[in-house]
């Protein structure tokens, strides 16, 4: 139980750092899990890709979401249903496209692709549609 108290104090004292580390960890774990579920027998996990996913999350997503969600809460404070709906709509219409484009562009940069926006152009709408159905 002492570990839970220590974690809670760390979250309150260093919320930005905890947020960034959490995003990096979750994105990396998600990529590794997806690769493991999709792999064929004898196929190894691509740890380079997992590292790239984690780095995109550490450098962009953790920071962006921390600032973005705090800004939304300041602009639309409260938990009333109308406020929550307004925050969700703002997030889906503004935050989600930025996050998706940053992910694909960041991955293309790490993969040293010649056209860093090609994945964004090709995959954006399918990703956006799937993300919207998750809510």
Backbone as numpy.savetxt, mean C-alpha at the origin, in Angstrom:
# Nx Ny Nz CAx CAy CAz Cx Cy Cz
2.21 -10.34 27.80 1.41 -9.14 27.80 2.26 -7.89 27.80
3.48 -7.99 28.32 4.35 -6.81 28.35 4.68 -6.36 26.93
4.79 -7.32 26.00 5.08 -6.98 24.61 3.98 -6.16 23.97
2.74 -6.45 24.32 1.60 -5.70 23.79 1.65 -4.27 24.28
1.97 -4.07 25.54 2.09 -2.72 26.09 3.21 -1.95 25.44
4.32 -2.61 25.21 5.46 -1.98 24.55 5.11 -1.60 23.12
4.40 -2.47 22.44 3.97 -2.18 21.07 3.01 -0.99 21.04
2.06 -0.97 21.97 1.11 0.14 22.04 1.81 1.46 22.31
2.81 1.46 23.20 3.55 2.68 23.48 4.35 3.11 22.26
4.91 2.15 21.55 5.67 2.46 20.34 4.79 3.06 19.27
3.57 2.52 19.11 2.63 3.05 18.13 2.23 4.49 18.45
2.01 4.77 19.74 1.63 6.12 20.13 2.81 7.10 20.03
4.00 6.61 20.31 5.17 7.50 20.32 5.73 7.74 18.92
5.69 6.71 18.08 6.26 6.79 16.72 5.25 6.33 15.67
4.12 7.00 15.53 3.08 6.48 14.62 3.52 6.45 13.16
4.27 7.45 12.71 4.73 7.47 11.31 5.64 6.29 11.04
6.64 6.08 11.89 7.58 4.98 11.69 6.86 3.63 11.70
5.97 3.45 12.65 5.22 2.19 12.72 4.38 1.98 11.47
3.77 3.04 10.97 2.95 2.96 9.77 3.79 2.55 8.56
4.93 3.20 8.39 5.80 2.90 7.25 6.30 1.45 7.32
6.75 1.03 8.50 7.24 -0.34 8.66 6.12 -1.37 8.45
4.93 -1.04 8.91 3.81 -1.95 8.73 3.47 -2.11 7.25
3.42 -1.00 6.51 3.15 -1.09 5.07 4.22 -1.91 4.36
5.47 -1.66 4.66 6.54 -2.43 4.03 6.42 -3.91 4.32
6.11 -4.25 5.56 5.97 -5.65 5.95 4.77 -6.31 5.28
3.63 -5.63 5.30 2.42 -6.22 4.72 2.51 -6.37 3.21
3.05 -5.38 2.53 3.21 -5.49 1.08 4.16 -6.65 0.74
5.27 -6.75 1.46 6.24 -7.83 1.21 5.63 -9.20 1.48
4.94 -9.32 2.61 4.31 -10.59 2.95 3.23 -10.95 1.92
2.47 -9.96 1.49 1.44 -10.20 0.48 2.02 -10.68 -0.83
3.13 -10.07 -1.26 3.76 -10.49 -2.50 4.29 -11.92 -2.38
4.95 -12.22 -1.27 5.48 -13.58 -1.08 4.35 -14.61 -1.04
3.25 -14.27 -0.37 2.11 -15.19 -0.30 1.50 -15.41 -1.68
1.36 -14.33 -2.45 0.79 -14.46 -3.79 1.69 -15.32 -4.67
2.99 -15.11 -4.60 3.90 -15.93 -5.39 3.81 -17.39 -4.98
3.71 -17.63 -3.69 3.66 -19.00 -3.20 2.38 -19.70 -3.67
1.27 -18.98 -3.68 0.01 -19.57 -4.12 -0.01 -19.85 -5.62
0.71 -19.03 -6.38 0.68 -19.16 -7.84 1.82 -20.00 -8.41
2.78 -20.37 -7.60 3.96 -21.05 -8.16 3.66 -22.49 -8.55
4.45 -22.93 -9.50 4.37 -24.31 -9.97 5.36 -25.14 -9.15
5.16 -26.45 -9.10 6.10 -27.30 -8.34 7.54 -27.08 -8.82
8.44 -26.91 -7.87 9.86 -26.71 -8.19 10.25 -25.27 -8.47
9.27 -24.40 -8.62 9.55 -22.99 -8.91 9.88 -22.26 -7.61
10.93 -21.46 -7.65 11.36 -20.71 -6.48 10.64 -19.36 -6.40
10.55 -18.82 -5.20 9.99 -17.49 -5.05 10.99 -16.47 -5.58
10.48 -15.40 -6.14 11.31 -14.31 -6.66 11.48 -13.27 -5.54
12.53 -13.47 -4.74 12.77 -12.59 -3.60 13.15 -11.18 -4.03
13.70 -11.04 -5.24 14.01 -9.71 -5.75 12.72 -8.92 -5.94
11.72 -9.54 -6.51 10.42 -8.88 -6.68 9.83 -8.52 -5.33
9.89 -9.44 -4.38 9.36 -9.18 -3.05 10.08 -8.00 -2.40
11.39 -7.93 -2.58 12.16 -6.80 -2.06 11.73 -5.50 -2.73
11.51 -5.53 -4.04 11.06 -4.34 -4.75 9.69 -3.87 -4.26
8.78 -4.81 -4.07 7.45 -4.47 -3.56 7.57 -3.83 -2.19
8.39 -4.42 -1.33 8.59 -3.86 0.01 9.20 -2.48 -0.02
10.14 -2.25 -0.93 10.77 -0.94 -1.04 9.79 0.12 -1.55
8.93 -0.25 -2.49 7.91 0.70 -2.96 6.99 1.06 -1.79
6.62 0.07 -1.00 5.75 0.33 0.15 6.45 1.19 1.19
7.73 0.91 1.45 8.48 1.70 2.44 8.70 3.13 1.98
9.04 3.30 0.71 9.39 4.64 0.25 8.18 5.49 -0.12
7.10 4.87 -0.56 5.95 5.68 -0.97 4.69 5.39 -0.15
4.20 4.17 -0.22 2.86 3.87 0.29 2.70 4.15 1.78
3.65 3.76 2.59 3.54 4.03 4.02 3.47 5.51 4.31
4.34 6.28 3.64 4.36 7.73 3.84 3.10 8.39 3.28
2.74 8.04 2.07 1.57 8.64 1.43 0.31 8.38 2.25
0.09 7.12 2.61 -1.13 6.79 3.33 -1.19 7.43 4.71
-0.05 7.55 5.37 -0.02 8.20 6.67 -0.46 9.67 6.53
0.15 10.36 5.60 -0.17 11.78 5.41 -1.59 11.94 4.84
-1.94 11.13 3.87 -3.25 11.23 3.21 -4.38 10.98 4.20
-4.31 9.92 4.97 -5.40 9.59 5.88 -5.49 10.59 7.04
-4.37 11.09 7.49 -4.41 12.15 8.52 -5.05 13.41 7.94
-4.70 13.73 6.70 -5.30 14.90 6.05 -6.79 14.75 5.86
-7.22 13.55 5.46 -8.67 13.30 5.33 -9.38 13.46 6.66
-8.77 12.96 7.71 -9.40 13.06 9.03 -9.48 14.51 9.50
-8.47 15.30 9.17 -8.51 16.72 9.54 -9.53 17.49 8.70
-9.61 17.15 7.42 -10.55 17.85 6.54 -12.00 17.44 6.81
-12.20 16.18 7.16 -13.55 15.65 7.40 -13.58 14.91 8.73
-13.48 15.63 9.84 -13.41 14.95 11.14 -14.72 14.27 11.52
-14.60 13.24 12.32 -15.78 12.59 12.87 -16.05 11.21 12.31
-17.00 10.55 12.97 -17.36 9.17 12.62 -18.82 9.04 12.19
-19.46 10.16 11.98 -20.86 10.11 11.52 -20.88 9.45 10.15
-21.93 8.71 9.84 -21.99 7.99 8.55 -21.72 8.87 7.34
-22.22 10.09 7.34 -21.99 10.98 6.19 -20.50 11.31 6.07
-19.83 11.54 7.20 -18.40 11.85 7.19 -17.59 10.65 6.73
-17.92 9.49 7.23 -17.21 8.26 6.83 -17.38 8.02 5.34
-18.57 8.17 4.84 -18.82 8.00 3.40 -18.03 9.01 2.59
-17.98 10.25 3.04 -17.21 11.28 2.34 -15.74 10.92 2.31
-15.21 10.40 3.43 -13.79 10.01 3.48 -13.51 8.84 2.54
-14.42 7.87 2.53 -14.24 6.72 1.63 -14.28 7.17 0.18
-15.22 8.02 -0.17 -15.30 8.51 -1.55 -14.06 9.29 -1.95
-13.58 10.15 -1.08 -12.35 10.90 -1.37 -11.18 9.94 -1.55
-11.10 8.95 -0.67 -10.00 7.99 -0.77 -10.06 7.22 -2.09
-11.26 6.79 -2.46 -11.39 5.99 -3.67 -11.21 6.81 -4.95
-11.63 8.06 -4.92 -11.54 8.88 -6.12 -10.20 9.59 -6.27
-9.51 9.87 -5.17 -8.24 10.59 -5.24 -7.06 9.75 -4.77
-7.17 9.15 -3.60 -6.06 8.40 -3.03 -5.72 7.13 -3.78
-6.75 6.36 -4.13 -6.51 5.07 -4.79 -5.79 5.23 -6.13
-6.20 6.13 -7.01 -5.47 6.26 -8.28 -4.00 6.65 -8.08
-3.74 7.53 -7.13 -2.35 7.93 -6.87 -1.55 6.74 -6.38
-2.13 5.96 -5.46 -1.42 4.81 -4.91 -1.15 3.74 -5.98
-2.12 3.49 -6.83 -1.95 2.48 -7.88 -0.88 2.93 -8.88
-0.96 4.16 -9.32 0.04 4.67 -10.27 1.43 4.67 -9.66
1.54 5.04 -8.41 2.85 5.04 -7.74 3.41 3.63 -7.62
2.56 2.65 -7.35 3.03 1.28 -7.22 3.61 0.77 -8.53
2.84 0.88 -9.60 3.33 0.37 -10.89 4.54 1.15 -11.40
4.56 2.45 -11.19 5.70 3.25 -11.63 6.94 2.89 -10.80
6.76 2.77 -9.49 7.88 2.39 -8.63 8.44 1.02 -8.97
7.57 0.06 -9.21 8.03 -1.28 -9.59 8.79 -1.23 -10.91
8.31 -0.43 -11.86 9.00 -0.32 -13.15 10.38 0.32 -12.99
10.48 1.28 -12.10 11.79 1.90 -11.85 12.75 0.87 -11.26
12.30 0.11 -10.26 13.16 -0.91 -9.66 13.53 -2.00 -10.65
12.64 -2.31 -11.58 12.91 -3.34 -12.58 13.68 -2.79 -13.77
14.01 -1.51 -13.73 14.78 -0.83 -14.77 14.13 -0.96 -16.15
12.82 -0.79 -16.19 12.11 -0.84 -17.47 12.36 0.45 -18.24
12.38 0.33 -19.53 12.63 1.49 -20.38 11.49 2.50 -20.28
10.25 2.03 -20.37 9.08 2.90 -20.23 8.48 2.64 -18.86
8.78 3.51 -17.90 8.34 3.26 -16.53 6.83 3.43 -16.34
6.15 3.96 -17.33 4.70 4.15 -17.23 3.89 3.09 -17.98
4.56 2.15 -18.64 3.82 1.16 -19.45 2.94 0.27 -18.58
3.45 -0.20 -17.45 2.62 -1.04 -16.57 1.44 -0.26 -16.02
1.67 1.01 -15.70 0.56 1.84 -15.22 -0.53 1.94 -16.28
-0.12 2.18 -17.52 -1.09 2.30 -18.61 -1.85 1.00 -18.83
-1.13 -0.13 -18.77 -1.74 -1.42 -19.08 -2.55 -2.02 -17.94
-2.18 -1.73 -16.70 -2.79 -2.42 -15.56 -3.66 -1.55 -14.67
-3.64 -0.24 -14.87 -4.33 0.65 -13.95 -5.81 0.33 -13.80
-6.56 0.28 -14.90 -8.02 0.14 -14.80 -8.42 -1.18 -14.18
-7.75 -2.28 -14.54 -8.09 -3.57 -13.93 -7.82 -3.54 -12.44
-6.70 -2.97 -12.03 -6.39 -2.88 -10.61 -7.39 -1.99 -9.89
-7.71 -0.86 -10.47 -8.65 0.07 -9.86 -10.03 -0.58 -9.69
-10.49 -1.30 -10.70 -11.79 -1.96 -10.63 -11.80 -3.02 -9.53
-10.73 -3.80 -9.42 -10.66 -4.84 -8.39 -10.61 -4.21 -7.01
-9.84 -3.14 -6.89 -9.73 -2.46 -5.59 -11.08 -1.93 -5.15
-11.89 -1.43 -6.08 -13.18 -0.87 -5.73 -14.15 -1.95 -5.28
-14.05 -3.15 -5.82 -14.98 -4.20 -5.44 -14.61 -4.81 -4.08
-13.42 -4.50 -3.58 -13.00 -5.04 -2.30 -13.69 -4.31 -1.14
-14.25 -3.14 -1.39 -14.85 -2.34 -0.31 -16.32 -2.54 -0.24
